[in-house]
Amino acid sequence: MLLNFAYRKSYKIATLALLALAIQSCRTPNNERVAPNVISKGTETYSAEVATKWADMDLKLIRASTGFTPPVASRALGYAGLTMYESVVPGIKENQSLKGQLNGLKTLPEPEAGKEYNWAISANAGQHFIAKNLWPTASDAAKKAADSLATALKNSLIESSNKDVIERSEAFGEAIAKAIFEWSKTDGGADGYAKGFPADYKVPTGPGKWVTTGTNTVPLLPYWGQNRNFIASNATAIPPQPLPYSTLTTSEQFKQHLEVYNVSKSLTAEQKAIATFWADGGTTFTPPGHSYNLATIALKQTNAKLDKAAEAYARVGIAVAEAFINCWRCKYMFNTLRPITYIRTTISPTWSPLIATPPFPEHTSGHSSQSGATAVVMEALFDSTFSFTDNTNVAFGQKERSFTSFKQAAEEAAISRLYGGIHLRHANESGLLEGSKIGQSVNSLLCKK
């Protein structure tokens, strides 16, 4: 099913904006060139293995941690990706730190001038610290696995460095992680894993409003949209309007719900496969984890080095975190009912969707928002015609799927929610549009010369 013209036009504009940003020089907020540490080997000389292995561990921690619903998982990945980037950016000649650019992150530790650093060791230390603190509800086995990974990576990296370099590099990576973790505590979502369904939330009532479809009488994380954005400008974005509520058969609301109903009654094997592949529910890596893994797939496919890996995880991590904040802000601004509620009251009282309805409002689609944001940031790094095979969910018994671009993958993720009976077409397309805008905002920070 084709997406509408408005989304495609917006995507084209986003792509042109990215090309313009790519030719800008990376400068600090004071418009001064960042001086490289000439004594240390550049970040580009190190393998991306330390980054990809920690990304894999982050996904395992998501699965092994209680309360890590998609929004909470996206937040953790945002800070993990940022930590990866900041722990190695002094060794990337043409890149800049994000301090002074991200919302409230005014300062970060700096490496000692004239001293040698091993950036892979720095990245390992930073990821170990941030992992231990961002996933406090992880199982003991998962925590031990993270500790073991840190030790194994350190042992594989220290042969090329002397004791002073090792200690200095570890201290810098850990100092970066500590500073970012302290900043994270003030964003409003630090304990989101423990407050999924707050009892003090008063559910709005009225025609077209969300009502529970399961055991939870309160929707998931109703205050998440109030969290601090990584990028200040995203906090002022105007949420897209949902379709006007109406039960008239001539209304767009009725027509789009009828589309969901009709599609569900004649799903092909391929449509069912698409719906289940992108569902990312239960004990999977969650949608943001799926997106984070797309970065890993692309990095391994291109044999990328640590500099590109760190930037990729920062881009995707911040993008999915921002997408979920803005999407949740929109969801609880309008509190729209789910297709299962509308269809059962106006079309068929016994209808059920292919995918279980999640416990939060319909508009907009979180899958679409974060997938749209991911596509824009990934295409800036790997090109708009980058072909890849997504094997993220093979471990969960699903077949891999191949794509000719990240945009194609994002569009399939969006339409999967219609096939699953979870969202209207309007919510999916609105999510893609808003996600692409978020992707642009992220890329404007991580520009290159």
Residue pairs with C-beta under 8 A, 6 or more apart in sequence:
1 415
1 418
1 425
3 411
3 414
3 415
3 428
3 429
3 432
4 429
6 429
6 433
7 429
7 432
7 433
7 436
10 433
10 436
10 437
11 376
11 407
11 432
11 436
14 376
14 436
14 437
14 439
14 440
15 376
15 379
15 384
17 440
17 443
18 376
18 379
18 380
18 440
18 443
21 380
21 443
21 444
21 447
22 380
22 447
22 448
24 447
24 449
25 33
25 447
25 449
26 34
26 94
26 95
26 96
26 447
26 448
26 449
27 33
27 34
27 96
28 34
28 96
28 97
28 100
29 100
29 101
34 90
34 95
34 96
34 97
36 42
36 90
36 91
36 93
37 90
37 91
37 111
37 113
37 115
37 116
37 117
39 114
39 115
39 116
40 90
40 91
40 115
40 116
40 117
40 118
40 119
41 91
41 118
41 119
42 91
42 92
42 93
42 119
42 307
43 88
43 89
43 91
43 92
43 119
43 305
43 306
43 307
43 310
44 91
44 92
44 305
44 306
44 307
44 308
45 305
46 119
46 120
46 305
46 306
46 307
47 120
47 305
47 306
48 299
48 300
48 304
48 305
48 306
48 308
48 309
49 153
50 120
50 123
50 124
50 127
50 153
50 157
50 306
51 84
51 123
51 299
51 306
51 309
51 310
51 313
52 296
52 299
52 300
52 309
53 149
53 153
54 80
54 84
54 123
54 124
54 127
54 131
54 149
55 292
55 293
55 295
55 296
55 313
56 296
57 127
57 131
57 145
57 146
57 149
58 76
58 77
58 80
58 131
58 289
58 292
59 285
59 289
59 292
59 293
60 142
60 145
61 76
61 131
61 134
61 135
61 138
61 142
61 146
62 68
62 73
62 76
62 135
62 285
62 286
62 289
63 283
63 284
63 285
64 135
64 138
64 139
64 141
64 142
65 135
65 136
65 137
65 138
65 139
65 142
65 193
66 137
66 193
67 137
67 192
67 193
67 194
67 196
68 76
68 135
68 137
68 193
68 286
69 192
69 193
69 196
69 220
69 221
69 286
70 280
70 286
70 287
70 288
70 324
70 366
70 370
71 189
71 192
71 220
71 221
71 224
71 324
71 325
71 328
71 366
72 189
72 192
72 193
72 221
73 285
73 286
73 288
73 289
74 286
74 288
74 320
74 321
74 323
74 324
74 370
75 184
75 187
75 189
75 192
75 227
75 321
75 324
76 134
76 135
77 288
77 289
77 292
77 316
77 317
77 320
77 321
78 230
78 317
78 318
78 320
78 321
78 322
79 130
79 134
79 180
79 181
79 184
79 317
79 321
80 127
80 130
80 131
80 134
80 313
80 317
81 292
81 313
81 314
81 315
81 316
81 317
81 318
82 98
82 102
82 180
82 230
82 314
82 317
82 318
83 126
83 127
83 130
83 176
83 177
83 180
84 123
84 126
84 127
84 309
84 310
84 313
84 314
85 98
85 310
85 311
85 313
85 314
85 446
86 97
86 98
86 99
86 108
86 126
86 176
86 180
87 119
87 122
87 123
87 125
87 126
87 127
87 172
87 173
87 176
87 177
87 310
88 119
88 120
88 122
88 123
88 306
88 307
88 310
89 95
89 96
89 97
89 310
90 97
90 110
90 111
90 117
90 119
91 117
91 119
91 307
92 307
92 310
92 311
94 448
94 449
95 307
95 311
95 446
95 448
97 108
98 105
98 314
98 445
98 446
99 105
99 106
99 107
99 108
100 106
100 107
101 445
102 230
102 231
102 445
103 228
103 229
103 230
103 231
103 232
103 235
104 183
104 186
104 228
105 180
105 183
107 179
108 176
108 179
108 180
109 172
109 175
109 176
109 179
111 117
111 172
112 168
115 168
116 161
116 165
116 168
117 165
117 168
117 169
117 172
118 157
118 160
118 161
118 165
118 166
118 169
119 169
119 306
120 153
120 157
120 306
121 154
121 157
121 158
121 161
121 165
121 166
121 169
121 170
121 173
122 169
122 170
122 172
122 173
122 176
123 173
123 306
123 310
124 150
124 153
124 154
124 157
124 170
124 173
125 150
125 154
125 169
125 170
125 171
125 172
125 173
125 174
125 177
126 173
126 174
126 176
126 177
127 150
127 173
127 177
128 146
128 147
128 149
128 150
128 174
128 177
129 173
129 174
129 177
129 178
129 181
130 177
130 180
130 181
131 146
132 143
132 146
133 177
133 181
134 181
134 184
135 142
136 193
137 193
137 194
138 146
154 170
158 166
161 169
184 190
186 228
187 227
187 228
188 223
188 226
188 227
188 228
189 224
189 227
192 221
192 224
195 221
195 223
196 220
196 221
197 216
197 218
197 219
197 220
197 359
198 218
198 222
198 223
199 218
201 218
201 219
201 222
201 223
203 209
203 210
203 211
203 217
203 218
203 219
203 335
204 210
204 335
207 245
208 245
208 336
208 337
209 335
209 336
209 337
210 219
210 335
210 336
210 337
210 338
210 341
210 360
210 361
210 362
211 337
211 341
212 219
212 359
213 338
213 340
213 341
213 357
213 359
214 357
214 359
216 359
219 332
219 359
219 360
219 361
220 358
220 359
220 360
221 328
221 360
222 332
222 360
223 332
224 324
224 325
224 328
224 329
224 332
225 325
225 326
225 327
225 328
225 329
225 330
225 331
225 332
225 333
226 329
227 325
228 235
229 235
229 322
229 325
229 326
230 318
230 321
230 322
231 318
231 322
231 441
231 442
231 445
233 441
234 322
234 325
234 326
234 438
234 441
237 326
237 434
237 437
239 326
239 329
239 330
239 333
239 334
239 364
239 434
240 330
240 363
240 364
240 430
240 433
240 434
241 334
242 334
242 336
242 362
242 363
242 364
242 426
242 427
243 251
243 252
243 253
243 256
243 363
243 424
243 426
244 251
244 252
244 253
245 253
245 336
246 252
246 253
246 254
247 253
247 254
247 345
247 346
248 254
252 426
253 342
254 346
256 424
256 425
256 426
257 339
257 342
257 343
257 346
257 347
257 424
258 347
259 418
259 424
259 425
260 339
260 343
260 353
260 418
260 421
260 424
261 339
261 343
261 347
261 348
261 351
263 271
263 418
263 419
264 351
264 353
264 354
264 419
264 421
267 275
267 354
267 419
271 419
272 354
272 419
273 398
273 399
273 401
274 401
274 412
274 415
274 416
274 419
275 354
275 355
275 416
275 417
275 419
275 420
276 354
276 355
276 398
276 420
277 393
277 398
277 399
277 401
277 416
278 287
278 290
278 367
278 412
278 413
278 416
278 417
279 355
279 416
279 420
280 286
280 287
280 289
280 290
280 367
280 393
281 355
281 356
281 358
284 290
284 393
284 396
285 292
285 293
285 392
287 320
287 366
287 367
287 370
287 371
287 413
288 320
288 321
288 324
288 370
290 392
290 393
291 316
291 319
291 320
291 370
291 371
291 374
292 313
292 316
292 317
292 320
293 392
294 316
294 374
294 378
294 388
294 390
294 392
294 406
294 409
295 309
295 312
295 313
295 315
295 316
295 378
297 388
297 389
297 390
297 391
297 392
298 304
298 312
298 378
298 381
298 382
298 386
298 388
299 308
299 309
299 312
301 388
302 308
302 382
304 312
308 381
311 381
311 446
312 378
312 381
314 446
315 377
315 378
315 380
315 381
315 442
315 443
315 446
316 374
316 377
316 378
318 442
318 445
319 370
319 373
319 374
319 376
319 377
319 435
319 438
319 439
319 442
320 370
320 373
320 374
322 373
322 438
322 441
322 442
323 366
323 369
323 370
323 372
323 373
323 434
323 435
323 438
324 366
324 369
324 370
326 369
326 434
326 438
327 364
327 365
327 366
327 369
327 370
327 431
327 434
328 360
328 366
330 363
330 364
330 434
331 360
331 361
331 362
331 363
331 364
331 366
332 361
334 361
334 363
335 361
336 361
336 362
336 363
337 361
337 362
338 357
338 361
338 362
338 422
339 353
339 357
339 362
339 421
339 422
339 423
339 424
340 351
340 352
340 353
340 357
340 421
343 351
344 350
344 351
352 421
353 420
353 421
353 422
354 419
354 420
354 421
355 417
355 420
355 421
355 422
357 421
357 422
358 422
362 422
362 423
362 424
362 427
363 424
363 426
363 427
363 430
364 427
364 428
364 430
364 431
364 434
365 414
365 417
365 422
365 423
365 427
365 428
365 430
365 431
366 431
367 413
367 414
367 416
367 417
367 423
367 428
367 431
368 410
368 413
368 414
368 417
368 423
368 427
368 428
368 429
368 430
368 431
368 432
368 435
369 431
369 432
369 434
369 435
369 438
370 435
371 409
371 410
371 413
371 414
371 431
371 432
371 435
372 410
372 414
372 431
372 432
372 433
372 434
372 435
372 436
372 438
372 439
373 435
373 436
373 438
373 439
373 442
374 406
374 410
374 435
374 439
375 405
375 406
375 407
375 409
375 410
375 435
375 436
375 439
376 435
376 436
376 438
376 439
376 440
376 442
376 443
377 439
377 442
377 443
378 386
378 406
379 386
379 405
379 406
379 407
380 439
380 443
382 406
384 405
384 406
384 407
385 404
385 405
386 405
386 406
387 402
387 403
387 404
387 405
388 402
388 403
389 400
389 401
389 402
389 403
390 400
390 401
390 402
390 403
390 409
391 400
394 400
401 412
403 409
403 412
410 432
410 435
411 432
414 428
414 429
414 431
414 432
415 428
417 423
417 427
417 428
418 424
418 425
418 428
